Amino acid sequence: MKKSLSATLGVLLTMMLVAIMGLLVPSVSMAAETTFSGTVSDKTTTDLLYLSTSGGTMEVKIDSNTTISGTKLILPGTTISCSCYRGSDEYWHASSISGTSQVGKVTLDASTKATVTGSIAKGTSESLLYLVTDNGTMQIKMDDDTDLSGVTMLIIGQKVKVVVERGSDAYMHAISITDTSNGSSSTTSTVTTTSTSSGNSVTGTVEKGTTSSILYLTTSAGTMEFVLDLGTDASACRVLVPGQKITVSFYRGSDAWNHTSKLVNNTDSASATATLDSSTQATITGTVDGDTDEGMLFLDTNDGLMEIKLDSNTNFSKCPVLLLDKKVTVVAQRGNDAYYHAVTITANY
């Protein structure tokens, strides 16, 4: 009887201990997932999705384990569905994102293939990629068969490498897009293509207001406007200062703009290459003065106006053309002619 009573008391004591421990240790439960549908807001970043729904705008965190299906275009205006759970940080977290956005297709010219690297800019949609590079902002079309295997998703601000070819619609089209956010952060554009587009030519004088993307040219028929883009061959014309006489080869794009295929300077040429002394190398920053021509850069600096010669081997890869009043950085070395010569020029605009 005593053993039975002792056993009973032991069982009761064990049950009481379990109950007490249950009160002391909080239970853990996984929050149920909820699916929301809406359109992507332009405030969305690589870490935080702003989803405009019928009930308002939601903020949803995008994690490394978020799965993407049906679309990789998490871009402003794109319609998506998002399965979410509430995290311990009180944010909604996306466990999966799905959509059905697709893009179009045109005939491409493989001989114009190039590779560019930059950051995705605002304005990018499911069919048109705006890419900020060292040479300016490119507009690149995306097709159904654009290879997106190298990216988890496309989001504004993301750094990517894009292989492009020119299409029959005069746009550059993305062949493949690769995420470089976790690799190289460089936004340098590497271009190995030359324009093969045929078209017309016109001679005129560069007008004030010309920028890195639009050329204003005074011609016998009046002022003409031309688009300057990555396909423009500026090797024979490195200066677009008002008053400069040039010849423009161009073609009509599907966007109804005249696009520049080649620029040729009609009055000046680059200086002959001099022997340079690398021990005199200096880096100078300033703005391009109006007296600049193909052979001489007049640079307005904090220390006054400098004259820097432009040679046939001056590296213009980071500054396709020199524009009036635009800031540039020049790496220069003194030549055997006592002038400083530009080794490389980088645009700061």
N, C-alpha and C positions, 0 to 999 in steps of 0.2 A: 504493500500500500504506500509505504514511504517512497519506494522507488518510482511508483506511478505518479505520486504527487510531485516528486522532484523533476521527473521528466516533463510533466505538464507545465510546471513553473519555468523550466528551461525553454520550452517552446514559446510560452507567452513572453518571456524576456527577449527572446530572439525576434519575435514579431514586433515588440515595442521598439527595439533598436533599429529595425528596418524602417519602421514608420518615422522614427526621429530622423534618421539619415535622409529619408525621402523629403522631409521638410527642410533640412539643411542644404541639400544639393539640388539646385534648380534643374528642371527637366529641359532637354534640348530638343527642339523640333524644327524641321526644315520648313521654311515658308513656302506656301503653295505658289506656283507660277501663274502669272496672268498675262494674257496676250493683248497687246495694243496695236492698232493700225493707224497710220497717219502719213504725213509727208515730212521729209527731212527739212529742218530749218537751216538757214545760212549761218547760224551761230554754231553749228555742229563742228567739233574738232575731232582729232584722232582718239581722244580719251572720253569725250562726253557727247552723247547724241541728244540733240534737241528735236523732239518729235511733236509736230503740230497735229493734235487729234481733235475730235468733236468736243471733247471736254476741256480743251486748253492745251498748252504746251507742256510736255513732260521732259524732265531731265533724266537721262538714262546713261549709266556708266558703261563704257565698252571695255571689256577685259581681254586679256591675252587668250582666254579660253572661250570667248564668244564665238559661236559657229555661224558661218555665213552660207546661205544657200539661195539659189535662184537668181541672185544678182550680186555683183560686187560694187555696184554704184550707190554709195551712201552719200549722195550729193543733193544739194538744195533742190526741192521740188519733186524728188523721187518718192514714190509711194512704197512703203514697206510695212511689214508686220514684225513685231518685236515681242518675243517671249521673255518676260522679266520676273525677277524675284527681289524681295526686299532684303538688302544686306545689313550687316551689323552696324554699318556707318549711316544707316537710315536712307541711303540712296537706293533707287531702283537700279539693278544690274541686268544687263542683257545676257541671257543664256544662249539665245539664238536670234538671228535676224534673217528674214527672208523677203524676197521680192521677185518681180517678173520683168524688170526693165531690160530692154534690148536696144541695140543700135543698128545703123544701116551699113551699106556696102557700095563701093564704086570700084572702077578699074584702076590699078596702081602701076606705076612705072618703077621697076626694081632698080633701074640704073641711077635713081635719085636717092637711094637709101642713105640715111644718116642716123647718128645717135646723139640725143640731147639729154641733159640732166638738169633738173630744176624742181621747183615747188609748185604744187597745184594751187591755183589762184581762184578767188571768188569769181563767179560767172560760169564756172565749169558746170556742164550738164551731162546727161546720159549720152549725148551725141557729140559734144564739143569740149575738149580739154584745153583750159587756159594754163600754160606752163610758164612760170617766171624763171628766166635764165639770165646769165650774165649779159647776154646780148639783147635783152628785152623780153616782152611777153609774147609767147607763141600761141597761135590758135591751131590745135591739132584735132582732127576728127577721129572718132572711135567707131569701129565697125563691129558687126556680129562676130567676126573671127579674129578680132584683136586678142592676142594672147595675154590673158590676165593671170596666168598661173603663178607669176612671180609676185603677186600682191594679194593680201588678204582682203583688202577693200580699198576704195579710192575715197579720200576725204580731203577737204580743203586744208592746205598747209602741209600736206604730206610731201616728202621728198621722193622723187621717182626718176628712173632712167627710162627713156622712151626711144625705141627704134622706129623711125618714120620713113615713109615713102610718099612722093607726091602723087595725088590722084587725078583722075580725069576731070574733076571739078575744080582743079587748081589749088586745093587745100593739101597740106601735109596730113597723112593718115597714120595712126598708131598701129604698127605691126605687133609690138609687144610692149608691155609696161612692167617694170620691175621696181619693187620697193627698195629704196636705199636708206630709209630712216634709221635702220639699225647698223648701217655700214657707213660708207663714205657720205659725208655731209656736203660735199662739193656741189656747187650749182653751175659748174663750168660747162658750156656747150661745146661738144666736139662735132664738127661738121665736115663730112668728107664728100658732100654732094656738090654738083654744079648744075645750074638750071639748063634744062634742055627744051624749055618751052619756046616755041616760035611765036613771032608777033611783029609789031611795028617798032619803028625808031623815030625819035623826035629830038631836036636840038633846041636848047634854051638856056636860060639863066636861073640859078637857084634863087628862090624868093625867101624873104624873112618869114619865119613861122614854121620852117621845115623842122621836123623832129626825127627821132630814130625810127619812127614807123610811117610817117607821111612826108613825102617830098612835094613841095610846091614849086612849079617850074613855069617861068614866063616864056611863052613861045609866040610865034607870029600869029597863032590862032587864039591867043589869050592865055590865061593862067590854067594850067593843068595840074591835077592831083594824082599822085602815084603812091601805091602801097609799097613800103620797104619791109621785107620779111626775110626769114632765114634762107630762102632760095635766091636772094639778090646777090649777084656777083659784083662786089665793090672793089675788086683787086686793082682795077684801072682808075679808080676814083675814090680817094680816101678822105676828101674834104668836101663838105656840103655847106659852105659858108655863102651867105647872100652875095650875089654878084658873080659867083663861079659859073663859068660856061661849061656845060656838060651835054653829052648825048645819052638819052635814056632808051633802052630797048625794053618793050613792055608787051603784055598780053592781057586780054580781058578775062577776069575771073568770073566764076559762077555767082559771086556776090555782087556783080555789076561794077566792081572797082577795077581800075587799071593797076596791074601788079608789075613791079619792076623786075626784070630778069637780069639786066646788066647795066652798069653805070660806067661811062668813060669820060675822063676829064679832057677837055679840048685845048687847054691853054698851058698847063704846067705838067711837069713830071717830077718824080722823086729824084733826090740827089744821088749822085754816084756813091757807092759804098766807100767810106774812108777807113783807115786803120785806127782802131779804137784802143784806148788804154783802160783796161778793166779796173785798175787801181784807183781811177778817178770816178768810179760809179757813184751816182747819187739818185735819190728818189725825190721827185718834185711834184707837188700838187697845185693845180691852179685852174683857171677857166680859159677856154679857147677865145682868142682875140680875133677881130674881124680881118686882120691883115694876113691871117694864116692861109697858106696855099699848099699845093702838093709837095713842095720841096722844103717848106719851112713852117714850123709850128710856133706861133707867137702865143706864149703862155703868160697870162696875167696872174702873178703870185703875190704873196704877202710882201715879198722883197722887191717887187717891181716886175717889169715886163721882160721875160726871157725869150731868146731866140734859140730854138732847138731844131736842128736839121732832121728831116725825114728821109730815110734811106729806102732803097728797094727791098732791104731785108728787115726793116722795122716790123716787129710783131704786132699786128692789129687784131689778133684773135679775140681779144677781150674789149675791143672798141672798133667795130667795123668801119665807122666813119666819124670824122671830127665835125662837131656841130657848134655853131656860134654860141658863146656864153655858157657852154656846158662844162662841168667840172671833170677833169681827168687827172690820173696819176701817171707820171712818166718816169720810167727807169732810164737814165741817160748816162753816157760815157763820153769823155772828151776825145775828139779825133785829132789826127795829125794836121788838120786844117785849123786847129784852135777853137772850133765850134763844139758845143755839146751835140751829140747825136742821140736820137730816141732809139732805145733798144726794144722796149715794150711800152705799150700804152694801154691803160685800163680805164674804161668809162666808169664814172661815179654817179651817173644819172639813171 
